[in-house]
Amino acid sequence: MSQPPDISQYQPPKRHGGWIAAIIVVAIVIALVIVARRVTSEPAAPVTPTPSPVATSTSSALKRIPASATAVASSLPFSSKDDGAEGWWSIDNVEWGPNTVTLTVTIAVSKGSLSDYTFFIMENESTNIHQASQLPTGSLGTAVAQGQKVHGTITIDCPRTDSTVMLTHGSGMSSPISALTIKA
């Protein structure tokens, strides 16, 4: 008596789609890491800081530091995805107090308008975040229409440490516009 043929020999080969999907995912992650490194390692615009003297106020607790020594760029272009505003902003001066930093800031809009914005500081090492502790001075904080510029100071309670100043929409950290770094 003969055995009936084994039907499993006529089945199509098993597919290994899981391995192919894993290889594609790994390739995408590697590509994203390469792009992220390239974006973060290239400077936005080479700026040659102009040397300027450091002025010392009468109080030893406050020390004026020129923006060229404290900001990565003295001004930086921005483009806001939330309201379509475009322009530039700068940190013109930094004054450190015992537990505060006062920033002199300028914002100019070349397209659209920027009306609801605020500032945060994130400590570079600890990533602690601090918000303005006082209302801004000057015209800073008011709406900026196309072709207009605002200027003023903001004071933020924070320790003296290298930090990143973030310009965001009023909704907060979930809606960033741009950032500049300052040194302690």
Beta strands, then each sheet from edge to edge (+ up, - down):
strand 1: 63-66
strand 2: 75-79
strand 3: 86-96
strand 4: 100-111
strand 5: 117-123
strand 6: 129-131
strand 7: 149-157
strand 8: 163-169
strand 9: 176-182
sheet 1: 1+ 3- 2+
sheet 2: 1+ 3- 4+ 7-
sheet 3: 6+ 5- 8+ 9-
end
